[in-house]
């Protein structure tokens, strides 16, 4: 009893400390930021004239501002802009010329006045000049080919935050204002922005002036301009003009995303209880420049490989991914645009909510995809990242532009989504939706912190939520729930104990969460217990097999006592999809943490040989693949690969290499997953068949089905000699399809021969390829060609190449890319020496901001080194 009271006291103290950190509601005056709050913008009237020949643009703007309190200084944001003139006009002062003071380090533009301005409305007029960049920041250009002719497209990327590179403005989310944009462009160009064009005229210069309708009040980072020789496939949904915009000749790949846009727009209007608020929604595909997409209000801009779908050549996985990205960005039109974050530290909520809604939309329209199971797989992979000492809270302080860029990662996105899923399960689907509706209705056209969302959900559900949510957003990491049971007189006492889960070192004492935990039985109902202290006991009858978190909605690991684990493991074939995925994922985590022998995990996954779900196989193959990578170059690798081949062969044989008419979507995906792993593991039959199919592909590309094309090309790339590399590079350079170029590049980076790897590395520098070719091999990778070659057994070679070509590789990287480029190269390593070398290099060349991410990745390398030393002896014991 004394121990129980001591544990409760620790819980109370920990929760009290968390309560002190709970986020306050939005208040403009106290919202974080660097700009003074005495002056606020009301409306920007902006005129831009790009010069495509010298890669510059001219700008002029008049900003209606309100002075809220007497001040002698006006401060706004600007960087990489030259100010040619500035005036301030108002009833009290007439018109006054201003002297601009630019601070490149602070990224500010200041005007000091001779005497204080009285409160009231004024007009700030500026003329300025800026650069058209090659990288996606501010205004940038994309060069692409159409029928062997070079074309140029202009676009903007203003998020996180980069609107200050396009025009002087109050570039912080809380400073909402309206925008009236006008732009002068070549007459052959079509221009798109947040709102429709309301006036167009030809100028004597030969240019065409396009004036856009005024926007709603919004943060500056949501402003957008895209212009070029573009085409548009259009439609209507609930009175909204929707369109897919592409470069010339690609409208054939626009039909699918247009249909998706119509579906999700209607679905979200109903789910949120708030109709889409703008007159139009364009989804704009550009051939490079961006990684993924940006959620500009009314005009989302995508890398074309993230939006367009070729009806003939795109496999199911591509359609599913395009749906998810499209649905994610459209969700932002409400959550992020209609209601915006007060400051960059709540950017996680925008991203997490949009991702969570994309899964709901996918489940609604395509339940056969099992998108929720895929989201669970992403969560399981994120938890491994979150189990290290270098992890961070979901809600982390943001002070600089670089930190704002880094705020979007797996912790913000996948962990944030998982938190929302857990809260929805705890509150109930209907109350959760009612809370979301109330939140959007109350705060539309305004800014919030997460506090307002928790308050709305709490009011709708009638359950305390604010402190529960605070536990999960203000603390890094997550708990492991230790489960033990004891039956006596027909009554089972289930004891739940929570403690922080770590993979790299013992966790700090006294760190607790309020944890909703489902406790039930296989094939039975579950009840939810709110574990708010270090331990709790739940009673149930002794019949049936105990299962904790059967729906896999908890943001925690489960560690069963041996008897409970063995009993549940014997039920694998009877468990629901989500439970099967969670059971093996938690077991693998226990292996990594030294809580479970590797042999127990291998015995468990041996029972998954007939598994039908791609996500479950995805988790198993990822775990076995990481074990294989740890053993690279050791005798243990052959043992692991023999186990993998034996585990996969029967299931793959039942699927075969050829697609069957009418087969389920997930069977086609699973066929490719298993074939790829068999090839990687060196299965002779799989390697021989892949080579035969590549030879057929060379003669007739359509002979290989879209779902198996990556498998066949990657296998050929791995074994490529000089002639094969020549062939793949030639096709890469000749292709006008962004998706095909990425597929061919993915094949090339698999190459095993170091001599051919050296040739592939040169692709990162090739002037024949778009500078945006390499992004999208991996969303996280900064230099994906170099990073991918490093991951395929050429780490030292890739590192030396990157060091020798640092300036050329970095010239087109954005802030995120520059900050993590060299860390990504060594990320797969299991050698602590690689981590130390990388951290020293990043510290010397990229500074303190980049070192934070470098140390996180370096810590992962050290974890793998320790894991290798611990697990390889267990491999011998379990498999020899």
N, C-alpha and C positions, 0 to 999 in steps of 0.2 A: 504493500500500500504506500509506503514511504517513497519507493521508486516511482510509482504511478504519479504521485503528487509532484515529484521533482520534474518528471517529464512534462506534465501539464504546465508547470511554471515556465519551463523553457519555451513551450509553445506560445503561452500568453505574451512573454517578453518579445519573442520573435515577431508575432503578429502586431504587437503594439509598435514595434520599430517600423514595420511595413506600412502601418496606417499613417505614420508621419510622412511617408514618401508618396502617399496617394496623390495623383495629379489633380490640380484645381481645374474648375471650368474655364472656358475661354474668356479672357478679358483682354481687349485690345491694348490697353495701357500697360499691362504687365506681361504680355506675350513676349517670349524671348526674341532677340534680334539685335542687330547692330545699328539700325537706323533710328533717329529720334522720332517720336510720335507726335510732335507738335504740328507737323505738316503732313497732309494726306492727299493723295491724288483722287480726283473724282472722275475725270475722263481724259483719255489720250486721243488726240487727233494726229495720226502718224502718216507721213509720206515717205516712201522708200523708192530709190532709183538704183537698181543694181547695174554694175558695169562688168559684163561677162569677160571682157578682154583683159582687164587688169586685175580682176578678182577683188574689186572693192565695191562699196555702195555709198550713195549719198542719202542722208536722212534729214528730215525736218519734222518737228513735232511741236504742238501746242498742248500743254497739259493744264487743264483746269484743276486748281489745288485749293483746298481749304486749310487755312491756318487756324488751328484749334486753340492755340495759346500763343501769346506774344513771343516772338523769337527773332534773333538777328542772324540766323543761319538756316539755309536750306540744304539738306543732305539727301542725296539719292544714290543709286548704284550705277556705275558705268565701268567697263573694262575693255581695253583694246579699241577704244573709240577716241577720235579727235573731235574736240568741240570747236566749231568755227565761230559761233556767236551765241549769245544768250541774253534774253531780256525778260523782265518781269513787269506785268501790267496789272493795275487795279484801281478801283475808284479812289482810294485814299492816296495813291502814290503816282498816278499817271503811268508812264512807261520809263523803266529804269534799265540801263545796260548793266549786265552782270559780268564779273570776271570769274571764269571757271577755275577751279582748283581740283585737279585729278590726283587721286592717291591709288597708284597701281596695286600696292600691297593690300590695302583695305578694300579695293575695288569700289571706290566711292567717288562721286562728283559733288563738290560743295560750292556754295555761293555765300559769301559773307556780306552782310548789308550794313550800311552806315548807321542805321537806326532800326530798332525793332519793328517788325511788321505787326500791325494790329490784327486780331482775329477777323476772318472774313474770307471771301472768294477772290482768287487772283488767277492770272494766266501766265504760265512759264513757257516761253518760246525758245526753242533750241534748234540750231543747225549743226549737223555732225557728220562724220565720215567713219566707215568701218571696213572690216575685211570680210571677204567671202572665204571661208575656211575649207580645207579638204576634209578635216575631221568633223564629226557631227556635234558641233557646238556653235551656238549663235546661228548666223546664216552660213550655210555650207553648200557646196556643189557636188554633184555626182556625175561622173563621166561614164558613158555607156555606149554600146555599139548597136546600131540598127542598119542592117544590110551593108555592113562594112563601113558605115559612116559613123563618125564620132558625134555624139550628142551630149548636151549639158542640161542638167536639171538643177533647179535651186530648191532648197528646203531649209527649214529652221528646226533646231532642237534646243529648246529653251529651259528644259527642266533641270533642276538640282544644283544651283540655279544658274541659268545662262542667258536669260532675257537681257541682262545687262550688257551682253555682247552685241545685241541687235539694236538697242535704243537705250538712252538713259531713262531709268524708271525706278520705282520703289519695288525692288526685286525680292520681296519677302512675302510669304503667302497671305499674311493678315491684311496687307494693303490691297484690298479689292477695288477695282475701278472698271469702267467701260472703256472699250477701244474702238476707234473708228480708223480703219486702215485703208490707205490708198497706195498703189504701187504702179510704177511705169516699167513696162517690159516689152521685149520684142513682140511684134504683131502675131508671130506664129505661136506664141506661148499662151497657154491657158493657166489661170491662176486660181488657187483655192485657199480659203482661210476659214475661220470659225463660222462665219455667216455667209449668206449668198451675196453675190455681186448685185449692187443696186444701181450702178451706173458704169458705163464703159464708153470710152471715146478714143479716136485716133488722134495723135498729136502730130504737129508739123515735123517733128524730128523723125517720124516713122514709128515711134514707139506707141504702144497702146496703154492707156491709163484705165486701171480697174479700181473702182471704189466699192468697198464692202460695207454692208449694213453694220450698224453699231452692235456690239456684243452686249450680253448681260454683264453685270458686275462680276469680275473674276480676278484671280491672281495673275500676275504677268507671265508666269511660266506656262500658262495654258494658251497663250497667243500662238498662232501658227501661220506660216505662209509656205505653200508649195507651188512651183511654177515650172512649166516646161511644155514640150510637145506631147500633151497628155490626152487620153481618151477616157470616157466615163460610161459605165453601164449603170442605168438608173432604175429606180422603182419607187413605190409609195408604201408606207406602212403607217396606218392610223393618222394619215394626213401629213406625215413627215416625209420629205424628199430624201431618199437614201441613195447612195451611189458608191460604186467601186471605181476608183481612178487608177489608171495604169499608164505606163509608157506605151508607145505605138505597138500594135499587133498582139497585145496580150489580153484583150477582153474575153477571149475564149476561156481563160482561167479565172474569170471574175464571177461566173454564174453561181458557183458554190458559195463564196463568201457573201454575195448579195443575199442569197436565200438565208444564210445563217444570220446576217445582220437583221433581216426582217423578223425572223423568229425570236431572237433574243431581245430585240427592242420591244416587241409586244409582251414577251414574258416578263421583262424587268418592269415595264410600266405597270403591269398587274401586280407583281410581287411587291414593289415598293409603294404602290398606291399613289404614285406621283407620275404623271405623264411626262414623257421626254420633253424637255422645255424649249428646245430650239427648233427652228424651221427646217433644218436639214442636218443630215449626218453623212459625211463622206468618210470612206475608208480608203486611204491613199497608199498605193504600193509603189515603192521606189527601189531601183535596182542597186542597192548598196547603201553605205553610209551609216545606217542605224543597225544596232543589234536589237532585234525584237521590234518594239513599237513604242510610241509615245502617245499619251491619252489626251491630246489637245481637244478641248471642248468643241464638238461639232465637226472636227476634221482630224481623225486619228491617222498618224503616219506610221507605216510599217516598212521594214525590209520586205521586199516582195516575196521572199521565201517564207515569211511568216504569215502571209495572207492568201496568196493565189494558190489555186488547186487545178492541176491539169487533169481533166476528166478521164483521160486514158492512161496516163503514166503514174499518177499519184497513188501510193498504197494506202490502205486503211489507216495506218498509223499517222500518215501525213494529214488526212482529213480530220482525224481526231485532234491532232495538235493544232491545226488551223482553226477548228471550231473553238478550242480552249482559249487560244490567244485572242481571237475575235471577241468571244464572250467576256473575257477578262477586260479588254479595253472598253467595250461598250458599258460594262458595269461601272467603270470609272466615270462615265458621263453623269452618274448620280453621286457615287461615292468617291469623291476626290475633286469633282468639278462643280456640281450643284452645291455640295457641301464640301468644303476644303479644310485641310489641316491648318491649325493655327501656326504651327512652326514645323520645321523639317523633322523634329524628333517624333512626330506622329505620322510620318510618311509610311511607317510599317502598317498602320491601320488601313490606309488606302490600298496598299498592295495586297495585304492579307484578305481584306474583304472582297476585292475584285477577283482574286483567285478562288476564294470560297464560293462566290456566286457563279463563277464559271463552271465549277464542278456541279453545282445545283442545276444549272442550265443543261449541262451535258447529260446528267442523270434524267432530267425531265424529257428531253427530246430523243436521247439515244441510250436507254437503259442497257442495251446490249453491249455498250462499250465498257460498262462497269468503271466509270470514271472515279467514283468514290474509292474504289479499291486501289486505283492508281495513285490517288491522292494520299491514301494510307501508306503506300510504298514510299512516296516522297517524304512523308513524315518520318518513317522509320529510318531513312537515310539521313535526314536532318538531325535526328536525335543523337546519332554518333558524333556529329559536329558540335552539338550542344553539350556534350558530356566532357568537355575539356576545360581546363582552367582559363584558357584564352577566349572562351565564349563570352557573350555579352547579354545583358537583358534585352528583351524585345524593345522596350522603351529606353533608349539611351540618349544621353545629352549630345546635341549637335551644335557645333560652334562655327565650323568653316564650310566652305564650298566643297572641299574634298571629303569632309565627313558626311555632308548631305548626299554625295554621290555614293559613298560606301554604305549608306543606311539601307540600301536595297540588297539583301542577301538572303540566304536560306533561313536565317533566324527571323528576319522581318517577314518573309513571304510564307515559307512552309510552316514555321512554328506559329506564326500569327494565324494562319488558316486553321491549324490544328487546335489552337485555343478557341477560335470561334466555333469549331465543330463540337468541342467538349462543352462549351457554354450552351449551345443550342440543345444538345442532348440533356443537359442538366435542367434547363428551364422549360423545355418542351418546344416543339417546332412552331406551334401556333403562337404562344406568347412571345417567342423570339422574333417572329415575323412582325407581330404587332408592335414590338419595341422598335424595330428598324423603321417601320412606317412612321411612328411618332417622332423619331429622331430626325428623319429627313424632312418631314412636314414642318417641324419646329425650326430647323436650322438652315433651310434652303437659302441659297445666295449669301451664305455666311460661312464663318469658320468655327471649328470646334477643337476641343481636345478629346481624348478617349473618355474623359470623365462624363461628358454629356451622353455618350453612347451607353456606358454602363448604367447611368441613371435612368435612361429611357427603357432599357431592358429590365432593370430591376422593378420599375413601376409597372410595366406590362405583365411581368411574371409573378409579382408579389413575393419574390424570394430575394434575400440579401445577396448582392452581387459585387458591389464596388470593391470591397476589400479582397474578395476572392480573386477578382480580375487583377487587382493590384499585385497580389502575390506573384502572379504569372508574368506580369509585364515589367516588374521592377527588379526581379531576381534573375540572374543567369542560371542556366541549367534546368534541371527537373529532378523529381524524386524517383527512386525505385521503391516499389511497394513489395515488401517481403511478406509472403503468405505462408501461414502454417495452420494446421487443423488438428483437432483432437475430437474423437467421437466417444461419447459416454452415455449410456442409457438411451440410445436412439437420438441423441442431440449432438449436432456437430458445432463445435465452437471454432470459428474462423478468426484468427488473429491477423490483423493488418498492421504493419509497421512501416513508416516512411522514413527515408533518409536520402540526402542528396546522392545522385548517382554520378560517379566520375570514372573515366577510363584512364586518366593519366596520373592521378595521385589521390590520396584520401580526401574526402570532402570535409568542408568545415562543419563543426558541430553546431547544433541549434538552428540550422536553416530549415524552415518548414514552409509548406504550402497548404492552403485549403484545397483538398483534392476530392472531387466527386468520383466515387469508385463504384462500379457495378459489381455486385456479388451475386452469383447464381449457380446454375447447374447446366451441364450439357443437355440439350433438348428441353430445357426448362426456362422458367421466367427468372428475371434478375431484378433485384432491388438496388437502389442507389444510396450509398452511404457517403456523407460528407466527412471525410477524414480531416479534421482541423487540428489535431494534436499529433504527437509522435506515434501513437498507436491507438487502436480501437478493436473491439471484439464484436463479431456478428454471429448470430445463431441461426442455424437451419437444421433440417432433418438430415440424418446420415445417409439416406438413400441417394443414388445418383452420384455423378462425378463433379466435383467443384471446379468452377471456372470463374476467373476474375476478369472483368472488362471484356466480356464476350463480343460486344459490338465494336471493340477496338476504338473507342472514342476518347480514351484517357490519354493525357499528355504525360505519360510515365511508362517506365518499364515494370514488369512483373517478374518477381523471383520467387518461384514456388519452392517449398521444402521438397526434398527428394521424392518422398512418397506421393505427394500431390502432383509433382511434375510427371512422374512415371505413369500415374493413373490417367492424367490428361493426355499424355503422349500416345497412349494405347487407343485413344478415341479419335485420332487424326482424321480418319476417313469420314467420321460423322460430324465433324465440326463445320460451322459456316465458313464461308470464304474469309471474312475478316478475322475470325478467330484463328484459322489456320495460318494466315499471314503473320498475325501478331505472335503466336506461339513460337514459331521458328525465329522470328526477328528478336524477340526477347531472349531466347535461348542463346542466339549468337552473341548478343550484347553481354550476356553473362560469361560466355567464353572469353570475350575480349577483356572483361573486367577481372578475370581469374576466379569467378564464382562458380563456374561449371566446367568440367573437363571437356576438351574438344571431342573426345570419343562419344560423349553423351549427345552432342549436337549432331555428329555424323550419323549416329544411330537413329536419331529423330528424323533427319531429312531423308534417310533411307526409306521411310514410310511414305514419302511424297512422290514416289516414282511414277504414280499414275495421275498426278496433279493435272487439272485442266485449266487453271487460271494463270494467265500470263503474268499478272502482278505478283502472285505467289512465287512462281518460277523466277521472276525478275529479282526478288529478294534473295532467294536461294543462290541463284547464279552469281549475283553480286558478292555475296559472302564467300562462296567457293572461289570466285575469281580473285578476290582480295587475298585469300589464302594462297592461291597459285602465284600471285605476284610477289608475296612475301618470300616464297620459296624459289624465286627465279635464280637459276644458276646453281641450284643445290640438288643433291640426290632426292630430296623429299618431293621435289616438283613432279617427278615421274609417278610417285605414289598418289599424289593429289589428282593428277590428270587421269590416272587409271580409275580412280573412284568416280570422277566426274563422268567419264565416258560410260562406265557401267550404269550409273544412275540415270543417264539421259537416253541411252540407246533404245530401250523398249518403247518409251513414250514417243520418241522421234520416229521410230519404225512404224508406229500406228498412224502417224500423220503423213509420212512420206515427203518427198521433195515437190510433188505436184499439187497444186490447188485443186479442190473438188467443187463442182457446182453446188451451190446452196449450203456450203459449209459455214458455220458460225464465224463471225468476224474475229473472235479471239483465237480461233484455231489457226487462222492465217498468220496472225501475229506470233503465236507460240511456235509455229513451225520455224519462222525466221530466228527467234530467240535461241531455240535449241540447236539449230544448224550452226549458228554463229559460235556458240560455245563449244560444240563438238569440233569445229574447225580449229578454234583457239587451243583446245586441249590436244590437238594432234591426232584425232581419230582418222586412221588411214582411209576408211571408206568415205567419210565426209569430205576430206581434202581432195580425194580423187574425183568425186562427183562435182565439187565446186569448180575444179579446174576444167572438167569437160563442159560445164555450163558457161564458164567464161569464154572458152574457145567458140562456143555457139554464139555468145553475145557479140564477140568481135565481128563475126560474119553477119549476124542479124540481131541487133539490140533488142527487138521486140520479143525474141525467143525466151527471155527470162522475165518472169512475172514481176510486177512492181514490188511486191512484198519481199521477194527473195533477191532483189538486185543488189542491195547493200551487202548482203552476205557473200554473194558471188564476187563482187568487185573487191571487197575487203580481203577475201581469201587470195585473189589474184595479186592484189597489192602487196600482201605479206610476202609472197614467194617471188615477187617481181625481179626479173633480170633487167638489163639495160633496155632490151627491145620492148618489154612490157611497160616500163616506165616511159619510154618514148611514146608509145601508143596512148597511154593514159594522159600524158601531158598534152599531146596533140589534140585529143578530144576535148580536154579541159579548155584549151585556148580557143578552140573553134566553136564552143557551145555558147549560145545566147541565153540559155536557161540558167538562172541562178541556182535552182534546185539541183540541176544536173551537175553544175560545176562543183557544188558542195559535195555531192555524192562521189564524184571522181577524186576530189581532194581528200575526202575521208579514206578512200582506197589507197591513195599514194602515201599517206602518212603512216600506214601500217607496215611499210617496207622493212624487211629484216636485214637486208644487206647494207652495211655501213656506207659503202661506196654510193649506192643508190639513195640512201638517206641524205647524203650530202647534196645530191641533186634536188631532192624534194625540199630541203631547207631553203634552197635558193628561190623557191616559189614565193616565199614571204617577201622577197625583194623585187620580184619580176616586174619590170615596167609594162609587160604585155598584159598583165592582169590588173583588174581594178584594185585600188588600195583597200577596198572594202571586201575583197574576196575572202580573206581569212576569218573575219568575224562570223559567228553562227555555227562554226564547227562545234563550239561549246559556248553556251551563254556566259559561263564564268570566265573563260580563258581570254586573256588580253591579246596574246599572239598565238592564235590557235594552231597554225601550221607548226610553229616551233614547239609549242607545248605538246601537241599530239605526237610529234616525232620523239620527243623526250619520253613520253609515256610508253612508247613502244620500244623499250630497251636501248634507247640512244640518248640517255640523259646527259652524259658528259659531252657528247658531240653537240647536242642542241644547246647546252649551256655555253660552250666555247663560241658557237656561232652567234648566239644572242649577244654575248659580251663584245665580240668583234664588230657587230653591226648595230650596236645599241641606238645610236642617233637615228639611223635610217628606220629602224623598227618602231621607234617611239614617235616619229614625227606626226603620225596620223592617229595616235591613240588619244582617247579622251581621258578625263581625270581618273576614272575607275581603272582603265587599262594601264596607264602609266604607273599607278600605285601598286598593282599586283602582278605585273608582267613577269618579272624574274622569279617571284615566289611561286607562280604557277608552274614554272619549268621543273622545279624540284619537288612539287607537291606529291608525286607518286613514290618518292624515294623512301627507303627504309634504312638510310645511312645518316646518322646524326651529323657526320661531317658535312654532308650536303646542306643541311639546315644552317649550320654555323657559317659556312661560306656565303650562302645566299643572304642571310641577315646582315652580314658585314657589308656586302655589296650594295644592298638596298639602302642601308643607313648612309653609306658614302655618297650614293648617286641620286637618291630620291627623297631623303629626308625623313623626319619624324612621323609625318602623317602616313607614309607608305610603310614605315617600319611596324606599325601596329598590325596590319594585315600580314606582313611578312612573318612576324613572330607567331601569329596564330597558325599559319601554314607550317612554319618551322616546328612548332610544338607537335603538330600532327605527324611530321616526319620522325621526330624523336619517339613518339608513341609507337609508330610502326616498327622502329628499330628495336624497342623493348619487347614489342609483341612478337617479332620474329624470333628473338632469343628464347622467348617463353614457349611459343607454339610449335616450332619445328620439332623439338623432341617429342611433343605429344603426337605430331603427325606420324613419326616413326612408330610410336607405341600403338597407335590406333589402326594404322593401315599396312604396316610391313607384313 
